[in-house]
Amino acid sequence: MFEAHNRLVIESAEQARLLEERFAQASDHMSRVPGFVKFGMLRSQDGSHFIVVTRWETEQYFRDWVASPHFQAAHGRRSPEGQAQVGAYEVVYD
């Protein structure tokens, strides 16, 4: 198993609200993506950022999804300053 953790910095209450609404529907949509296992979203206690967690059967499934036209359409073309900080992890124990 493979997990990707995306750290999204929150700059306003409105941005936080919009992200929560957007990601509330992500699990349903992602369930149709090959290799996808589960989705989660964590809010820091101080409200400064979210961690978006996606779990995949393999890292290759994750990479295939990131390279897909659907990913590009959903995430758009953002400048490097607007991109999330991504951490990649192999699941050792669950």
C-alpha positions as CSV (number, residue, x, y, z in Angstrom):
1,M,0.0,0.0,0.0
2,F,1.0,3.6,-0.7
3,E,-0.2,6.9,0.9
4,A,0.2,10.4,-0.3
5,H,-0.2,13.3,2.2
6,N,-0.9,16.8,0.9
7,R,-0.4,19.7,3.2
8,L,-2.7,22.6,2.2
9,V,-2.0,25.9,4.0
10,I,-5.2,27.8,5.0
11,E,-5.2,31.6,4.5
12,S,-8.8,32.4,5.4
13,A,-11.9,30.9,7.0
14,E,-13.6,31.2,3.5
15,Q,-10.8,29.1,1.9
16,A,-11.1,26.5,4.7
17,R,-14.9,26.3,4.2
18,L,-14.5,25.9,0.4
19,L,-11.9,23.2,0.7
20,E,-14.0,21.3,3.2
21,E,-17.0,21.4,0.8
22,R,-14.9,20.4,-2.2
23,F,-13.2,17.4,-0.4
24,A,-16.4,16.2,1.2
25,Q,-17.4,14.7,-2.1
26,A,-13.9,13.5,-3.1
27,S,-14.2,10.0,-1.6
28,D,-17.2,9.1,-3.7
29,H,-15.6,10.3,-6.9
30,M,-12.2,8.8,-6.1
31,S,-13.8,5.4,-5.5
32,R,-14.0,5.0,-9.3
33,V,-10.3,5.6,-9.8
34,P,-8.2,2.4,-10.4
35,G,-6.1,1.5,-7.4
36,F,-7.7,4.0,-5.0
37,V,-8.3,2.6,-1.5
38,K,-9.4,5.4,0.8
39,F,-9.4,9.2,1.4
40,G,-9.2,11.3,4.5
41,M,-8.9,15.0,5.4
42,L,-7.4,16.3,8.6
43,R,-7.6,19.9,10.0
44,S,-4.8,21.1,12.2
45,Q,-5.9,22.1,15.7
46,D,-4.8,25.7,15.1
47,G,-6.7,25.8,11.7
48,S,-3.6,26.7,9.8
49,H,-3.6,23.8,7.4
50,F,-5.2,20.6,6.2
51,I,-3.6,17.3,5.5
52,V,-5.3,15.4,2.7
53,V,-4.5,11.7,2.7
54,T,-5.1,9.3,-0.2
55,R,-4.3,5.6,0.0
56,W,-3.5,3.5,-3.0
57,E,-2.9,-0.2,-3.8
58,T,0.5,0.8,-5.2
59,E,2.6,3.9,-5.9
60,Q,2.1,3.4,-9.6
61,Y,-1.7,3.7,-9.3
62,F,-1.1,7.1,-7.6
63,R,1.4,8.2,-10.3
64,D,-1.1,7.1,-13.0
65,W,-3.8,9.2,-11.4
66,V,-1.6,12.3,-11.0
67,A,-0.7,12.0,-14.7
68,S,-4.3,11.5,-15.8
69,P,-6.3,14.2,-17.7
70,H,-8.9,14.0,-14.9
71,F,-6.4,14.9,-12.2
72,Q,-5.3,17.9,-14.3
73,A,-8.9,19.0,-14.9
74,A,-9.7,18.7,-11.2
75,H,-6.5,20.4,-9.9
76,G,-5.9,22.9,-12.8
77,R,-2.6,24.4,-13.5
78,R,-1.3,26.0,-10.4
79,S,1.8,28.0,-9.9
80,P,4.5,26.3,-7.8
81,E,3.7,28.8,-5.0
82,G,0.1,27.5,-4.9
83,Q,0.9,23.8,-4.8
84,A,0.5,21.6,-1.8
85,Q,3.5,20.1,0.0
86,V,3.3,16.4,-0.8
87,G,4.7,13.5,1.3
88,A,4.8,10.0,-0.1
89,Y,4.8,6.9,2.2
90,E,4.8,3.2,2.0
91,V,2.3,1.7,4.4
92,V,4.3,-0.6,6.8
93,Y,1.5,-1.5,9.2
94,D,-2.2,-0.7,9.3
